[in-house]
Amino acid sequence: MIATILLQATGGALGAYGSMIPFVLIIVVFYFFMIRPQVKKQKDQKNFVNELKKGDKIITTSGMHGRIVEVADTTFLIETEGGHKVRFNKAAISLDDSKALSTPPVASK
């Protein structure tokens, strides 16, 4: 009986840190499955936008296709197929059009 009372008083064999282990594990799993991939994706997107140059074909986040005519510090001047020129913020660039179109289309049955 005294052993039971002592174990309850100390919080079991692991002590106070034993109850924190599940919370620490949840945080570690959350970091590796949620936060780390998102940070990597943002870093890749930033590198992609910084490597774009005049003449590259791109797709904006709104779905507009065009070719880069001018590169400024924070914007791109994009020419569409109709010959219209539109200025977009660098954050609005989503994909490289030449890479997006180079993948073969999926055959439907």
C-alpha positions as CSV (number, residue, x, y, z in Angstrom):
1,M,0.0,0.0,0.0
2,I,2.8,2.4,0.8
3,A,4.4,1.7,-2.7
4,T,1.1,2.6,-4.3
5,I,0.9,5.9,-2.4
6,L,4.5,6.7,-3.4
7,L,3.9,5.9,-7.1
8,Q,0.8,8.1,-7.1
9,A,2.7,10.9,-5.4
10,T,5.6,10.8,-7.9
11,G,3.3,10.5,-10.9
12,G,4.4,7.0,-11.8
13,A,7.7,5.6,-13.0
14,L,8.3,8.4,-15.6
15,G,7.4,11.3,-13.3
16,A,6.1,14.6,-14.6
17,Y,8.0,14.3,-17.9
18,G,6.2,11.0,-18.8
19,S,2.9,12.8,-19.4
20,M,4.6,15.3,-21.7
21,I,6.0,12.7,-24.1
22,P,2.8,12.3,-26.2
23,F,2.5,16.1,-26.6
24,V,6.2,16.3,-27.7
25,L,5.6,13.5,-30.2
26,I,2.5,15.2,-31.6
27,I,4.5,18.4,-32.2
28,V,7.4,16.5,-33.8
29,V,5.0,14.7,-36.2
30,F,3.1,17.9,-36.9
31,Y,6.4,19.6,-37.8
32,F,7.6,16.9,-40.2
33,F,4.3,16.3,-41.9
34,M,2.8,19.8,-42.1
35,I,5.3,22.6,-41.5
36,R,8.5,21.3,-43.1
37,P,6.9,20.4,-46.5
38,Q,5.1,23.8,-46.7
39,V,8.3,25.7,-46.0
40,K,10.1,23.6,-48.7
41,K,7.3,24.3,-51.2
42,Q,7.5,28.1,-50.5
43,K,11.3,28.0,-50.9
44,D,11.0,26.2,-54.2
45,Q,8.4,28.6,-55.5
46,K,10.6,31.6,-54.6
47,N,13.6,30.1,-56.4
48,F,11.4,29.4,-59.4
49,V,10.2,33.0,-59.6
50,N,13.7,34.4,-59.1
51,E,15.0,32.2,-62.0
52,L,12.4,33.4,-64.5
53,K,13.8,35.6,-67.4
54,K,12.6,37.4,-70.4
55,G,11.0,35.1,-73.0
56,D,9.9,32.4,-70.5
57,K,6.3,31.1,-71.0
58,I,4.4,31.1,-67.7
59,I,0.9,30.6,-66.2
60,T,-0.3,32.9,-63.5
61,T,-2.3,31.9,-60.4
62,S,-5.4,33.2,-62.1
63,G,-4.8,30.9,-65.1
64,M,-3.6,33.5,-67.6
65,H,-1.0,32.1,-70.1
66,G,1.7,34.4,-71.4
67,R,5.3,35.2,-72.2
68,I,7.5,37.4,-70.0
69,V,8.5,40.6,-71.9
70,E,10.1,42.6,-69.0
71,V,11.4,41.7,-65.6
72,A,11.3,44.4,-62.8
73,D,12.1,44.1,-59.1
74,T,8.7,43.0,-58.0
75,T,6.7,42.6,-61.2
76,F,6.7,41.0,-64.6
77,L,5.3,42.4,-67.8
78,I,3.5,39.6,-69.6
79,E,2.4,39.4,-73.2
80,T,-0.7,37.3,-73.9
81,E,-1.5,35.5,-77.2
82,G,-3.6,38.4,-78.3
83,G,-0.7,40.7,-78.1
84,H,-1.9,42.5,-74.9
85,K,0.7,43.3,-72.3
86,V,-0.3,43.0,-68.6
87,R,1.8,43.7,-65.5
88,F,1.7,41.0,-62.8
89,N,3.3,40.9,-59.3
90,K,5.9,38.2,-59.1
91,A,3.9,36.4,-56.4
92,A,1.1,35.8,-59.0
93,I,3.3,33.5,-61.2
94,S,2.3,29.9,-60.7
95,L,3.9,27.6,-63.3
96,D,6.3,27.4,-66.2
97,D,4.1,27.0,-69.2
98,S,6.7,25.1,-71.3
99,K,7.1,22.5,-68.5
100,A,3.3,22.3,-67.9
101,L,2.6,21.6,-71.5
102,S,5.6,19.2,-72.0
103,T,3.8,16.4,-70.0
104,P,1.8,14.1,-72.3
105,P,-2.0,14.4,-72.0
106,V,-3.8,11.6,-70.2
107,A,-5.7,9.4,-72.6
108,S,-9.4,9.0,-71.8
109,K,-11.4,5.9,-72.6
